[in-house]
Amino acid sequence: MFAWIVFGVFVLARIVHAIAYVSAVQPWRSISHAIGALATLVVVEEIVRALIARV
């Protein structure tokens, strides 16, 4: 369930980023890019935790 929430946040951030890119609204473009990057880092952290738990 958590992965789906993070995935939805990532997709929403990328859609906002694309719209902001086309519309040339800089603050929202940077913010949405940062949110997408943060969502990616959250997934990486969860994968690392799962791998460490298996050891």
C-alpha positions in Angstrom: 0.0 0.0 0.0 2.8 2.4 0.9 4.5 1.8 -2.5 1.3 2.8 -4.3 1.1 6.0 -2.4 4.7 6.9 -3.2 4.1 5.9 -6.8 1.0 8.2 -7.0 3.0 11.1 -5.5 5.8 10.5 -8.1 3.3 10.4 -11.0 1.5 13.5 -9.8 4.8 15.3 -9.4 5.9 14.4 -12.9 2.6 15.5 -14.4 2.8 18.9 -12.6 6.4 19.1 -13.7 5.4 18.6 -17.3 2.6 21.1 -17.1 4.9 23.6 -15.4 7.6 23.0 -18.1 5.2 23.7 -20.9 3.7 26.7 -19.1 7.2 28.0 -18.1 6.3 28.6 -14.4 9.6 28.1 -12.8 8.9 27.8 -9.0 6.4 25.0 -9.5 8.6 23.2 -11.9 11.4 23.1 -9.4 9.2 22.1 -6.5 7.5 19.3 -8.4 10.9 18.0 -9.6 12.1 18.0 -6.0 9.0 16.1 -4.8 9.5 13.5 -7.6 13.2 13.1 -6.6 12.2 12.7 -2.9 9.6 10.0 -3.8 12.4 8.2 -5.7 14.7 8.4 -2.7 11.9 7.1 -0.4 11.5 4.0 -2.6 15.3 3.5 -2.7 15.4 3.7 1.1 12.6 1.1 1.4 14.4 -1.3 -0.9 17.6 -0.9 1.1 15.7 -1.6 4.3 14.1 -4.7 2.8 17.5 -6.0 1.6 19.1 -5.4 5.0 16.2 -7.1 6.8 16.8 -10.2 4.6 20.4 -10.6 5.7 
